[in-house]
Amino acid sequence: MKHTYRTEEEKTLICHRLNRMEGQLRGIKKMVEEDRYCNDILIQLSAVENSVKSLSNHILEKHLYMCIQKDLGEEKEEVIEELASLFKRFNR
């Protein structure tokens, strides 16, 4: 299994963003339990989706500059397949 070293600052940033998303999801669950209007729930779901995409893009960017760049420098060709797979997954 591969691992990525992240600084404490990076881990904190990611965890704060994940905590915010958790809070958003709990809020949406409460809205459903309270029979809130569909449009309001959909707006909140869209906000969560945008948060997830934003964090995914942040982690992808870090991955490109840290992991991929390192592997390319070490001439590990399988990294190209990994990268192609990531882009296919992101473009669904």
N, CA, C and O atoms as a CHARMM CRD file, in Angstrom:
* protein
*
  368
    1    1 MET  N      0.84300  -1.17100   0.00000 PROA 1      0.00000
    2    1 MET  CA     0.00000   0.00000   0.00000 PROA 1      0.00000
    3    1 MET  C      0.89400   1.24300   0.00000 PROA 1      0.00000
    4    1 MET  O      1.84900   1.33800   0.77200 PROA 1      0.00000
    5    2 LYS  N      0.56900   2.17700  -0.86900 PROA 2      0.00000
    6    2 LYS  CA     1.31900   3.42500  -0.94300 PROA 2      0.00000
    7    2 LYS  C      0.85000   4.37900   0.14900 PROA 2      0.00000
    8    2 LYS  O     -0.28400   4.29900   0.62000 PROA 2      0.00000
    9    3 HSD  N      1.73900   5.27600   0.53800 PROA 3      0.00000
   10    3 HSD  CA     1.41600   6.29600   1.53200 PROA 3      0.00000
   11    3 HSD  C      1.87300   7.65600   1.02300 PROA 3      0.00000
   12    3 HSD  O      2.80200   7.75900   0.22200 PROA 3      0.00000
   13    4 THR  N      1.20900   8.68500   1.50000 PROA 4      0.00000
   14    4 THR  CA     1.59200  10.05800   1.17800 PROA 4      0.00000
   15    4 THR  C      1.88500  10.78600   2.47300 PROA 4      0.00000
   16    4 THR  O      1.06000  10.80500   3.38600 PROA 4      0.00000
   17    5 TYR  N      3.05200  11.37800   2.54800 PROA 5      0.00000
   18    5 TYR  CA     3.38800  12.19900   3.70600 PROA 5      0.00000
   19    5 TYR  C      2.70400  13.55200   3.53800 PROA 5      0.00000
   20    5 TYR  O      2.82900  14.20200   2.50000 PROA 5      0.00000
   21    6 ARG  N      1.98900  13.95900   4.56600 PROA 6      0.00000
   22    6 ARG  CA     1.36400  15.27900   4.59900 PROA 6      0.00000
   23    6 ARG  C      1.84600  16.00700   5.84000 PROA 6      0.00000
   24    6 ARG  O      2.00600  15.41300   6.90700 PROA 6      0.00000
   25    7 THR  N      2.07200  17.28800   5.68500 PROA 7      0.00000
   26    7 THR  CA     2.46500  18.07500   6.85300 PROA 7      0.00000
   27    7 THR  C      1.27600  18.16100   7.81000 PROA 7      0.00000
   28    7 THR  O      0.13400  17.90800   7.42600 PROA 7      0.00000
   29    8 GLU  N      1.56000  18.51600   9.04100 PROA 8      0.00000
   30    8 GLU  CA     0.48200  18.69300  10.01600 PROA 8      0.00000
   31    8 GLU  C     -0.46800  19.80100   9.56400 PROA 8      0.00000
   32    8 GLU  O     -1.67900  19.71200   9.76600 PROA 8      0.00000
   33    9 GLU  N      0.09000  20.83900   8.95300 PROA 9      0.00000
   34    9 GLU  CA    -0.72400  21.93800   8.44100 PROA 9      0.00000
   35    9 GLU  C     -1.69100  21.43700   7.35400 PROA 9      0.00000
   36    9 GLU  O     -2.86400  21.81000   7.34200 PROA 9      0.00000
   37   10 GLU  N     -1.19500  20.60000   6.45600 PROA 10     0.00000
   38   10 GLU  CA    -2.03500  20.05500   5.38100 PROA 10     0.00000
   39   10 GLU  C     -3.11900  19.13600   5.94900 PROA 10     0.00000
   40   10 GLU  O     -4.27400  19.19300   5.52500 PROA 10     0.00000
   41   11 LYS  N     -2.74100  18.29300   6.91000 PROA 11     0.00000
   42   11 LYS  CA    -3.72600  17.40700   7.54200 PROA 11     0.00000
   43   11 LYS  C     -4.81900  18.22000   8.23700 PROA 11     0.00000
   44   11 LYS  O     -6.00100  17.88800   8.15000 PROA 11     0.00000
   45   12 THR  N     -4.41400  19.28400   8.92500 PROA 12     0.00000
   46   12 THR  CA    -5.37700  20.13800   9.62000 PROA 12     0.00000
   47   12 THR  C     -6.33100  20.78200   8.63200 PROA 12     0.00000
   48   12 THR  O     -7.54000  20.80800   8.86200 PROA 12     0.00000
   49   13 LEU  N     -5.79600  21.30500   7.52600 PROA 13     0.00000
   50   13 LEU  CA    -6.62200  21.93800   6.50600 PROA 13     0.00000
   51   13 LEU  C     -7.64900  20.95400   5.94800 PROA 13     0.00000
   52   13 LEU  O     -8.83000  21.28100   5.83500 PROA 13     0.00000
   53   14 ILE  N     -7.20200  19.76300   5.60300 PROA 14     0.00000
   54   14 ILE  CA    -8.10000  18.74200   5.04500 PROA 14     0.00000
   55   14 ILE  C     -9.15500  18.33500   6.07100 PROA 14     0.00000
   56   14 ILE  O    -10.33700  18.23200   5.74200 PROA 14     0.00000
   57   15 CYS  N     -8.73300  18.10500   7.30000 PROA 15     0.00000
   58   15 CYS  CA    -9.67800  17.68200   8.33600 PROA 15     0.00000
   59   15 CYS  C    -10.71100  18.76600   8.63900 PROA 15     0.00000
   60   15 CYS  O    -11.87600  18.45300   8.88600 PROA 15     0.00000
   61   16 HSD  N    -10.30200  20.03300   8.62400 PROA 16     0.00000
   62   16 HSD  CA   -11.26800  21.12200   8.84100 PROA 16     0.00000
   63   16 HSD  C    -12.31800  21.13000   7.73400 PROA 16     0.00000
   64   16 HSD  O    -13.50900  21.30300   7.99200 PROA 16     0.00000
   65   17 ARG  N    -11.86500  20.94300   6.51800 PROA 17     0.00000
   66   17 ARG  CA   -12.80300  20.94600   5.40000 PROA 17     0.00000
   67   17 ARG  C    -13.74000  19.73700   5.48200 PROA 17     0.00000
   68   17 ARG  O    -14.92900  19.85700   5.18400 PROA 17     0.00000
   69   18 LEU  N    -13.21800  18.58400   5.88100 PROA 18     0.00000
   70   18 LEU  CA   -14.06500  17.39200   6.04500 PROA 18     0.00000
   71   18 LEU  C    -15.06700  17.59100   7.18100 PROA 18     0.00000
   72   18 LEU  O    -16.22500  17.18900   7.06900 PROA 18     0.00000
   73   19 ASN  N    -14.62500  18.20700   8.26600 PROA 19     0.00000
   74   19 ASN  CA   -15.53300  18.48400   9.38100 PROA 19     0.00000
   75   19 ASN  C    -16.67000  19.39800   8.94800 PROA 19     0.00000
   76   19 ASN  O    -17.81800  19.21200   9.35000 PROA 19     0.00000
   77   20 ARG  N    -16.33400  20.39500   8.11800 PROA 20     0.00000
   78   20 ARG  CA   -17.35700  21.30800   7.60900 PROA 20     0.00000
   79   20 ARG  C    -18.38100  20.53500   6.76800 PROA 20     0.00000
   80   20 ARG  O    -19.58500  20.77200   6.86900 PROA 20     0.00000
   81   21 MET  N    -17.89000  19.61500   5.94200 PROA 21     0.00000
   82   21 MET  CA   -18.79300  18.80300   5.11300 PROA 21     0.00000
   83   21 MET  C    -19.68200  17.91200   5.97800 PROA 21     0.00000
   84   21 MET  O    -20.87000  17.74800   5.69900 PROA 21     0.00000
   85   22 GLU  N    -19.09700  17.34200   7.02600 PROA 22     0.00000
   86   22 GLU  CA   -19.89600  16.53500   7.95700 PROA 22     0.00000
   87   22 GLU  C    -21.02400  17.36000   8.55300 PROA 22     0.00000
   88   22 GLU  O    -22.15900  16.89600   8.65500 PROA 22     0.00000
   89   23 GLY  N    -20.70500  18.58000   8.94200 PROA 23     0.00000
   90   23 GLY  CA   -21.71200  19.47200   9.49700 PROA 23     0.00000
   91   23 GLY  C    -22.79800  19.79200   8.47800 PROA 23     0.00000
   92   23 GLY  O    -23.98100  19.83200   8.81400 PROA 23     0.00000
   93   24 GLN  N    -22.39400  20.01800   7.24400 PROA 24     0.00000
   94   24 GLN  CA   -23.37100  20.28100   6.18700 PROA 24     0.00000
   95   24 GLN  C    -24.30500  19.07900   6.01600 PROA 24     0.00000
   96   24 GLN  O    -25.51700  19.24500   5.88500 PROA 24     0.00000
   97   25 LEU  N    -23.73600  17.87400   6.01700 PROA 25     0.00000
   98   25 LEU  CA   -24.55700  16.66600   5.84300 PROA 25     0.00000
   99   25 LEU  C    -25.50500  16.45300   7.01200 PROA 25     0.00000
  100   25 LEU  O    -26.65000  16.04700   6.81600 PROA 25     0.00000
  101   26 ARG  N    -25.03500  16.72500   8.23300 PROA 26     0.00000
  102   26 ARG  CA   -25.92600  16.61600   9.39500 PROA 26     0.00000
  103   26 ARG  C    -27.07200  17.61600   9.27400 PROA 26     0.00000
  104   26 ARG  O    -28.21600  17.30800   9.60800 PROA 26     0.00000
  105   27 GLY  N    -26.75100  18.81800   8.79200 PROA 27     0.00000
  106   27 GLY  CA   -27.78800  19.82500   8.58700 PROA 27     0.00000
  107   27 GLY  C    -28.81900  19.38200   7.56100 PROA 27     0.00000
  108   27 GLY  O    -30.01400  19.62200   7.73300 PROA 27     0.00000
  109   28 ILE  N    -28.36700  18.74200   6.50400 PROA 28     0.00000
  110   28 ILE  CA   -29.28100  18.25700   5.46900 PROA 28     0.00000
  111   28 ILE  C    -30.17100  17.15300   6.03600 PROA 28     0.00000
  112   28 ILE  O    -31.37100  17.10800   5.76900 PROA 28     0.00000
  113   29 LYS  N    -29.56900  16.26800   6.81800 PROA 29     0.00000
  114   29 LYS  CA   -30.35300  15.19500   7.43500 PROA 29     0.00000
  115   29 LYS  C    -31.45500  15.77900   8.31500 PROA 29     0.00000
  116   29 LYS  O    -32.59200  15.30600   8.30300 PROA 29     0.00000
  117   30 LYS  N    -31.10700  16.80200   9.07000 PROA 30     0.00000
  118   30 LYS  CA   -32.09500  17.46900   9.92700 PROA 30     0.00000
  119   30 LYS  C    -33.19500  18.10500   9.08100 PROA 30     0.00000
  120   30 LYS  O    -34.37000  18.05700   9.44200 PROA 30     0.00000
  121   31 MET  N    -32.80700  18.70000   7.95500 PROA 31     0.00000
  122   31 MET  CA   -33.79800  19.31300   7.06100 PROA 31     0.00000
  123   31 MET  C    -34.79600  18.26900   6.56500 PROA 31     0.00000
  124   31 MET  O    -35.99500  18.53800   6.49300 PROA 31     0.00000
  125   32 VAL  N    -34.29900  17.06900   6.22000 PROA 32     0.00000
  126   32 VAL  CA   -35.17500  15.98800   5.75900 PROA 32     0.00000
  127   32 VAL  C    -36.11400  15.57600   6.88300 PROA 32     0.00000
  128   32 VAL  O    -37.31500  15.41400   6.67000 PROA 32     0.00000
  129   33 GLU  N    -35.55800  15.40800   8.08500 PROA 33     0.00000
  130   33 GLU  CA   -36.37200  15.01300   9.23900 PROA 33     0.00000
  131   33 GLU  C    -37.44600  16.04800   9.55400 PROA 33     0.00000
  132   33 GLU  O    -38.51200  15.70700  10.06700 PROA 33     0.00000
  133   34 GLU  N    -37.16300  17.31100   9.24600 PROA 34     0.00000
  134   34 GLU  CA   -38.11800  18.39300   9.51600 PROA 34     0.00000
  135   34 GLU  C    -39.03700  18.67400   8.32900 PROA 34     0.00000
  136   34 GLU  O    -39.78700  19.65000   8.33600 PROA 34     0.00000
  137   35 ASP  N    -38.97500  17.81000   7.30900 PROA 35     0.00000
  138   35 ASP  CA   -39.81300  17.95600   6.11000 PROA 35     0.00000
  139   35 ASP  C    -39.63400  19.30500   5.42600 PROA 35     0.00000
  140   35 ASP  O    -40.60200  19.91100   4.96600 PROA 35     0.00000
  141   36 ARG  N    -38.39100  19.76900   5.36200 PROA 36     0.00000
  142   36 ARG  CA   -38.11700  21.04500   4.69700 PROA 36     0.00000
  143   36 ARG  C    -38.35100  20.92800   3.20100 PROA 36     0.00000
  144   36 ARG  O    -38.35600  19.82700   2.64900 PROA 36     0.00000
  145   37 TYR  N    -38.54000  22.03500   2.56600 PROA 37     0.00000
  146   37 TYR  CA   -38.83800  22.14000   1.14200 PROA 37     0.00000
  147   37 TYR  C    -37.68900  21.54100   0.31000 PROA 37     0.00000
  148   37 TYR  O    -36.51300  21.78200   0.58300 PROA 37     0.00000
  149   38 CYS  N    -38.06300  20.75400  -0.71200 PROA 38     0.00000
  150   38 CYS  CA   -37.07400  20.05300  -1.55300 PROA 38     0.00000
  151   38 CYS  C    -36.02000  20.99400  -2.11500 PROA 38     0.00000
  152   38 CYS  O    -34.83100  20.67300  -2.12100 PROA 38     0.00000
  153   39 ASN  N    -36.45600  22.15400  -2.58500 PROA 39     0.00000
  154   39 ASN  CA   -35.52500  23.10600  -3.18300 PROA 39     0.00000
  155   39 ASN  C    -34.42400  23.50000  -2.19600 PROA 39     0.00000
  156   39 ASN  O    -33.25700  23.60400  -2.57200 PROA 39     0.00000
  157   40 ASP  N    -34.79700  23.71700  -0.94300 PROA 40     0.00000
  158   40 ASP  CA   -33.81300  24.09200   0.08300 PROA 40     0.00000
  159   40 ASP  C    -32.80700  22.96700   0.31200 PROA 40     0.00000
  160   40 ASP  O    -31.61000  23.21300   0.46300 PROA 40     0.00000
  161   41 ILE  N    -33.29800  21.74500   0.33600 PROA 41     0.00000
  162   41 ILE  CA   -32.41900  20.58100   0.52600 PROA 41     0.00000
  163   41 ILE  C    -31.48500  20.43100  -0.66700 PROA 41     0.00000
  164   41 ILE  O    -30.29400  20.17100  -0.49500 PROA 41     0.00000
  165   42 LEU  N    -32.01400  20.59100  -1.86500 PROA 42     0.00000
  166   42 LEU  CA   -31.19100  20.46700  -3.07100 PROA 42     0.00000
  167   42 LEU  C    -30.08400  21.52700  -3.10800 PROA 42     0.00000
  168   42 LEU  O    -28.96600  21.24400  -3.53800 PROA 42     0.00000
  169   43 ILE  N    -30.39100  22.72200  -2.66800 PROA 43     0.00000
  170   43 ILE  CA   -29.37800  23.77400  -2.61900 PROA 43     0.00000
  171   43 ILE  C    -28.25200  23.37500  -1.66800 PROA 43     0.00000
  172   43 ILE  O    -27.07500  23.56600  -1.97500 PROA 43     0.00000
  173   44 GLN  N    -28.61600  22.82700  -0.52300 PROA 44     0.00000
  174   44 GLN  CA   -27.59800  22.39500   0.44800 PROA 44     0.00000
  175   44 GLN  C    -26.79300  21.20500  -0.07900 PROA 44     0.00000
  176   44 GLN  O    -25.58400  21.12500   0.14200 PROA 44     0.00000
  177   45 LEU  N    -27.46000  20.28500  -0.77200 PROA 45     0.00000
  178   45 LEU  CA   -26.74200  19.15400  -1.37300 PROA 45     0.00000
  179   45 LEU  C    -25.74400  19.64000  -2.41900 PROA 45     0.00000
  180   45 LEU  O    -24.64000  19.10700  -2.52700 PROA 45     0.00000
  181   46 SER  N    -26.13300  20.64000  -3.17600 PROA 46     0.00000
  182   46 SER  CA   -25.23200  21.22200  -4.16600 PROA 46     0.00000
  183   46 SER  C    -24.01600  21.84000  -3.48400 PROA 46     0.00000
  184   46 SER  O    -22.89800  21.73600  -3.99000 PROA 46     0.00000
  185   47 ALA  N    -24.22900  22.47700  -2.34800 PROA 47     0.00000
  186   47 ALA  CA   -23.11500  23.07700  -1.59800 PROA 47     0.00000
  187   47 ALA  C    -22.14400  22.00000  -1.13300 PROA 47     0.00000
  188   47 ALA  O    -20.93000  22.19000  -1.20500 PROA 47     0.00000
  189   48 VAL  N    -22.66700  20.87100  -0.65600 PROA 48     0.00000
  190   48 VAL  CA   -21.80600  19.76500  -0.22000 PROA 48     0.00000
  191   48 VAL  C    -21.03600  19.20600  -1.41300 PROA 48     0.00000
  192   48 VAL  O    -19.83700  18.94100  -1.32300 PROA 48     0.00000
  193   49 GLU  N    -21.73300  19.03200  -2.52000 PROA 49     0.00000
  194   49 GLU  CA   -21.08400  18.51600  -3.72200 PROA 49     0.00000
  195   49 GLU  C    -19.93000  19.42500  -4.15400 PROA 49     0.00000
  196   49 GLU  O    -18.85700  18.94500  -4.51800 PROA 49     0.00000
  197   50 ASN  N    -20.15700  20.73200  -4.11200 PROA 50     0.00000
  198   50 ASN  CA   -19.09500  21.67800  -4.46500 PROA 50     0.00000
  199   50 ASN  C    -17.93700  21.61100  -3.48100 PROA 50     0.00000
  200   50 ASN  O    -16.77800  21.74500  -3.87400 PROA 50     0.00000
  201   51 SER  N    -18.24300  21.40400  -2.20700 PROA 51     0.00000
  202   51 SER  CA   -17.19300  21.26900  -1.19600 PROA 51     0.00000
  203   51 SER  C    -16.34700  20.03300  -1.45100 PROA 51     0.00000
  204   51 SER  O    -15.12100  20.08100  -1.35100 PROA 51     0.00000
  205   52 VAL  N    -16.99700  18.93200  -1.78000 PROA 52     0.00000
  206   52 VAL  CA   -16.28200  17.68500  -2.06000 PROA 52     0.00000
  207   52 VAL  C    -15.40300  17.85600  -3.29900 PROA 52     0.00000
  208   52 VAL  O    -14.24500  17.43900  -3.30400 PROA 52     0.00000
  209   53 LYS  N    -15.95500  18.46700  -4.34500 PROA 53     0.00000
  210   53 LYS  CA   -15.17500  18.68400  -5.56900 PROA 53     0.00000
  211   53 LYS  C    -13.97100  19.57900  -5.29800 PROA 53     0.00000
  212   53 LYS  O    -12.87400  19.32600  -5.79600 PROA 53     0.00000
  213   54 SER  N    -14.17900  20.60600  -4.51900 PROA 54     0.00000
  214   54 SER  CA   -13.09100  21.52800  -4.20300 PROA 54     0.00000
  215   54 SER  C    -11.97400  20.81500  -3.44300 PROA 54     0.00000
  216   54 SER  O    -10.79800  20.99500  -3.75900 PROA 54     0.00000
  217   55 LEU  N    -12.32900  20.01500  -2.45100 PROA 55     0.00000
  218   55 LEU  CA   -11.32700  19.27400  -1.69200 PROA 55     0.00000
  219   55 LEU  C    -10.64400  18.23100  -2.57200 PROA 55     0.00000
  220   55 LEU  O     -9.43100  18.03800  -2.48200 PROA 55     0.00000
  221   56 SER  N    -11.41100  17.56700  -3.41400 PROA 56     0.00000
  222   56 SER  CA   -10.82600  16.58900  -4.34300 PROA 56     0.00000
  223   56 SER  C     -9.80000  17.25200  -5.24500 PROA 56     0.00000
  224   56 SER  O     -8.71700  16.70900  -5.46500 PROA 56     0.00000
  225   57 ASN  N    -10.13400  18.42000  -5.76600 PROA 57     0.00000
  226   57 ASN  CA    -9.19600  19.14000  -6.63100 PROA 57     0.00000
  227   57 ASN  C     -7.95000  19.56400  -5.87000 PROA 57     0.00000
  228   57 ASN  O     -6.84500  19.52200  -6.41100 PROA 57     0.00000
  229   58 HSD  N     -8.12100  19.96800  -4.63200 PROA 58     0.00000
  230   58 HSD  CA    -6.97800  20.35200  -3.80000 PROA 58     0.00000
  231   58 HSD  C     -6.03900  19.15700  -3.60500 PROA 58     0.00000
  232   58 HSD  O     -4.82400  19.27300  -3.76900 PROA 58     0.00000
  233   59 ILE  N     -6.61900  18.01900  -3.25300 PROA 59     0.00000
  234   59 ILE  CA    -5.80200  16.82000  -3.02000 PROA 59     0.00000
  235   59 ILE  C     -5.17200  16.34500  -4.32100 PROA 59     0.00000
  236   59 ILE  O     -4.02300  15.90300  -4.32000 PROA 59     0.00000
  237   60 LEU  N     -5.90000  16.42800  -5.43100 PROA 60     0.00000
  238   60 LEU  CA    -5.33900  16.04600  -6.72900 PROA 60     0.00000
  239   60 LEU  C     -4.14600  16.93400  -7.07400 PROA 60     0.00000
  240   60 LEU  O     -3.11400  16.44400  -7.53400 PROA 60     0.00000
  241   61 GLU  N     -4.28600  18.23100  -6.85200 PROA 61     0.00000
  242   61 GLU  CA    -3.17700  19.14100  -7.13900 PROA 61     0.00000
  243   61 GLU  C     -1.94800  18.79700  -6.29900 PROA 61     0.00000
  244   61 GLU  O     -0.82900  18.75300  -6.81000 PROA 61     0.00000
  245   62 LYS  N     -2.16400  18.55600  -5.01800 PROA 62     0.00000
  246   62 LYS  CA    -1.04700  18.16500  -4.14700 PROA 62     0.00000
  247   62 LYS  C     -0.42800  16.85900  -4.62700 PROA 62     0.00000
  248   62 LYS  O      0.79200  16.70100  -4.61200 PROA 62     0.00000
  249   63 HSD  N     -1.27600  15.92100  -5.05400 PROA 63     0.00000
  250   63 HSD  CA    -0.80500  14.63200  -5.54600 PROA 63     0.00000
  251   63 HSD  C      0.08700  14.82100  -6.77700 PROA 63     0.00000
  252   63 HSD  O      1.13400  14.18500  -6.89700 PROA 63     0.00000
  253   64 LEU  N     -0.33300  15.69300  -7.68100 PROA 64     0.00000
  254   64 LEU  CA     0.45300  15.94300  -8.88800 PROA 64     0.00000
  255   64 LEU  C      1.82500  16.52000  -8.53700 PROA 64     0.00000
  256   64 LEU  O      2.84100  16.07500  -9.07100 PROA 64     0.00000
  257   65 TYR  N      1.85400  17.50000  -7.65000 PROA 65     0.00000
  258   65 TYR  CA     3.11100  18.17200  -7.33400 PROA 65     0.00000
  259   65 TYR  C      4.00500  17.37500  -6.38500 PROA 65     0.00000
  260   65 TYR  O      5.21700  17.58600  -6.34900 PROA 65     0.00000
  261   66 MET  N      3.41200  16.46600  -5.62100 PROA 66     0.00000
  262   66 MET  CA     4.22500  15.70800  -4.67500 PROA 66     0.00000
  263   66 MET  C      4.50100  14.30200  -5.19400 PROA 66     0.00000
  264   66 MET  O      5.64000  13.96800  -5.52100 PROA 66     0.00000
  265   67 CYS  N      3.47900  13.49800  -5.26700 PROA 67     0.00000
  266   67 CYS  CA     3.64100  12.07400  -5.57300 PROA 67     0.00000
  267   67 CYS  C      4.01100  11.82500  -7.03600 PROA 67     0.00000
  268   67 CYS  O      4.97900  11.12200  -7.32600 PROA 67     0.00000
  269   68 ILE  N      3.24000  12.40300  -7.94900 PROA 68     0.00000
  270   68 ILE  CA     3.45700  12.14500  -9.36800 PROA 68     0.00000
  271   68 ILE  C      4.80900  12.69300  -9.81100 PROA 68     0.00000
  272   68 ILE  O      5.56400  12.01200 -10.50500 PROA 68     0.00000
  273   69 GLN  N      5.10900  13.91100  -9.41400 PROA 69     0.00000
  274   69 GLN  CA     6.38800  14.51900  -9.79000 PROA 69     0.00000
  275   69 GLN  C      7.55900  13.67200  -9.29800 PROA 69     0.00000
  276   69 GLN  O      8.53500  13.47500 -10.02200 PROA 69     0.00000
  277   70 LYS  N      7.46000  13.17300  -8.07100 PROA 70     0.00000
  278   70 LYS  CA     8.51400  12.32500  -7.49700 PROA 70     0.00000
  279   70 LYS  C      8.65300  11.03700  -8.29200 PROA 70     0.00000
  280   70 LYS  O      9.76300  10.63200  -8.63900 PROA 70     0.00000
  281   71 ASP  N      7.51200  10.38500  -8.58300 PROA 71     0.00000
  282   71 ASP  CA     7.54400   9.11800  -9.32100 PROA 71     0.00000
  283   71 ASP  C      8.06900   9.30600 -10.74500 PROA 71     0.00000
  284   71 ASP  O      8.78800   8.44700 -11.25600 PROA 71     0.00000
  285   72 LEU  N      7.72300  10.40500 -11.38100 PROA 72     0.00000
  286   72 LEU  CA     8.24200  10.66800 -12.72600 PROA 72     0.00000
  287   72 LEU  C      9.75400  10.86600 -12.68300 PROA 72     0.00000
  288   72 LEU  O     10.47500  10.41000 -13.57000 PROA 72     0.00000
  289   73 GLY  N     10.22100  11.54600 -11.64700 PROA 73     0.00000
  290   73 GLY  CA    11.66000  11.74100 -11.48200 PROA 73     0.00000
  291   73 GLY  C     12.39700  10.43200 -11.29200 PROA 73     0.00000
  292   73 GLY  O     13.56800  10.30600 -11.64900 PROA 73     0.00000
  293   74 GLU  N     11.69800   9.45700 -10.72500 PROA 74     0.00000
  294   74 GLU  CA    12.29400   8.13100 -10.52000 PROA 74     0.00000
  295   74 GLU  C     11.98600   7.20300 -11.69100 PROA 74     0.00000
  296   74 GLU  O     12.27100   6.00600 -11.64200 PROA 74     0.00000
  297   75 GLU  N     11.39700   7.77600 -12.75100 PROA 75     0.00000
  298   75 GLU  CA    11.07100   7.06400 -13.98700 PROA 75     0.00000
  299   75 GLU  C     10.17000   5.84900 -13.74500 PROA 75     0.00000
  300   75 GLU  O     10.35000   4.80100 -14.36500 PROA 75     0.00000
  301   76 LYS  N      9.21900   5.99800 -12.85600 PROA 76     0.00000
  302   76 LYS  CA     8.23300   4.94300 -12.60100 PROA 76     0.00000
  303   76 LYS  C      7.08400   5.13200 -13.59000 PROA 76     0.00000
  304   76 LYS  O      6.23400   6.00300 -13.40500 PROA 76     0.00000
  305   77 GLU  N      7.06500   4.31500 -14.63600 PROA 77     0.00000
  306   77 GLU  CA     6.10100   4.48800 -15.72700 PROA 77     0.00000
  307   77 GLU  C      4.66400   4.17100 -15.32200 PROA 77     0.00000
  308   77 GLU  O      3.72900   4.67900 -15.94100 PROA 77     0.00000
  309   78 GLU  N      4.47000   3.34400 -14.30100 PROA 78     0.00000
  310   78 GLU  CA     3.10600   3.00200 -13.88300 PROA 78     0.00000
  311   78 GLU  C      2.33900   4.21600 -13.36200 PROA 78     0.00000
  312   78 GLU  O      1.11300   4.18900 -13.25200 PROA 78     0.00000
  313   79 VAL  N      3.07900   5.28300 -13.04200 PROA 79     0.00000
  314   79 VAL  CA     2.43400   6.49300 -12.55500 PROA 79     0.00000
  315   79 VAL  C      1.56100   7.11900 -13.64900 PROA 79     0.00000
  316   79 VAL  O      0.56800   7.77400 -13.33200 PROA 79     0.00000
  317   80 ILE  N      1.90000   6.93700 -14.90200 PROA 80     0.00000
  318   80 ILE  CA     1.10400   7.47400 -16.00300 PROA 80     0.00000
  319   80 ILE  C     -0.25900   6.77800 -16.03900 PROA 80     0.00000
  320   80 ILE  O     -1.28700   7.42900 -16.22800 PROA 80     0.00000
  321   81 GLU  N     -0.26300   5.46300 -15.85800 PROA 81     0.00000
  322   81 GLU  CA    -1.53000   4.71300 -15.80800 PROA 81     0.00000
  323   81 GLU  C     -2.37400   5.17100 -14.61600 PROA 81     0.00000
  324   81 GLU  O     -3.58800   5.33800 -14.73700 PROA 81     0.00000
  325   82 GLU  N     -1.73300   5.37100 -13.48200 PROA 82     0.00000
  326   82 GLU  CA    -2.44000   5.83900 -12.28800 PROA 82     0.00000
  327   82 GLU  C     -3.07400   7.20400 -12.55000 PROA 82     0.00000
  328   82 GLU  O     -4.22900   7.43700 -12.19300 PROA 82     0.00000
  329   83 LEU  N     -2.32400   8.08900 -13.16500 PROA 83     0.00000
  330   83 LEU  CA    -2.80800   9.42900 -13.45700 PROA 83     0.00000
  331   83 LEU  C     -3.95400   9.39400 -14.46500 PROA 83     0.00000
  332   83 LEU  O     -4.94400  10.10700 -14.30200 PROA 83     0.00000
  333   84 ALA  N     -3.82900   8.57400 -15.50000 PROA 84     0.00000
  334   84 ALA  CA    -4.89800   8.44400 -16.48900 PROA 84     0.00000
  335   84 ALA  C     -6.17300   7.93000 -15.83000 PROA 84     0.00000
  336   84 ALA  O     -7.26600   8.40100 -16.14200 PROA 84     0.00000
  337   85 SER  N     -6.04100   6.97700 -14.92900 PROA 85     0.00000
  338   85 SER  CA    -7.18600   6.43200 -14.20400 PROA 85     0.00000
  339   85 SER  C     -7.85500   7.50100 -13.34500 PROA 85     0.00000
  340   85 SER  O     -9.08200   7.57700 -13.28000 PROA 85     0.00000
  341   86 LEU  N     -7.04200   8.32400 -12.68600 PROA 86     0.00000
  342   86 LEU  CA    -7.59400   9.40900 -11.86900 PROA 86     0.00000
  343   86 LEU  C     -8.40100  10.38300 -12.71500 PROA 86     0.00000
  344   86 LEU  O     -9.49500  10.78800 -12.32300 PROA 86     0.00000
  345   87 PHE  N     -7.87000  10.75800 -13.87000 PROA 87     0.00000
  346   87 PHE  CA    -8.58300  11.70900 -14.72600 PROA 87     0.00000
  347   87 PHE  C     -9.88500  11.10600 -15.25900 PROA 87     0.00000
  348   87 PHE  O    -10.88600  11.81300 -15.38300 PROA 87     0.00000
  349   88 LYS  N     -9.88400   9.82200 -15.57400 PROA 88     0.00000
  350   88 LYS  CA   -11.10400   9.16500 -16.01800 PROA 88     0.00000
  351   88 LYS  C    -12.15800   9.20200 -14.89900 PROA 88     0.00000
  352   88 LYS  O    -13.33600   9.45800 -15.14900 PROA 88     0.00000
  353   89 ARG  N    -11.71900   8.94700 -13.69100 PROA 89     0.00000
  354   89 ARG  CA   -12.62800   8.94200 -12.54500 PROA 89     0.00000
  355   89 ARG  C    -13.18300  10.34100 -12.28600 PROA 89     0.00000
  356   89 ARG  O    -14.36200  10.48600 -11.96200 PROA 89     0.00000
  357   90 PHE  N    -12.35200  11.36500 -12.42500 PROA 90     0.00000
  358   90 PHE  CA   -12.77900  12.73500 -12.18900 PROA 90     0.00000
  359   90 PHE  C    -13.71600  13.26200 -13.27000 PROA 90     0.00000
  360   90 PHE  O    -14.49400  14.18400 -13.02200 PROA 90     0.00000
  361   91 ASN  N    -13.64900  12.68900 -14.45400 PROA 91     0.00000
  362   91 ASN  CA   -14.45900  13.17800 -15.56000 PROA 91     0.00000
  363   91 ASN  C    -15.76900  12.42000 -15.74000 PROA 91     0.00000
  364   91 ASN  O    -16.40100  12.53200 -16.79000 PROA 91     0.00000
  365   92 ARG  N    -16.17500  11.67600 -14.77100 PROA 92     0.00000
  366   92 ARG  CA   -17.45300  10.94400 -14.85900 PROA 92     0.00000
  367   92 ARG  C    -18.60600  11.87000 -14.68100 PROA 92     0.00000
  368   92 ARG  O    -19.75800  11.43800 -14.72300 PROA 92     0.00000
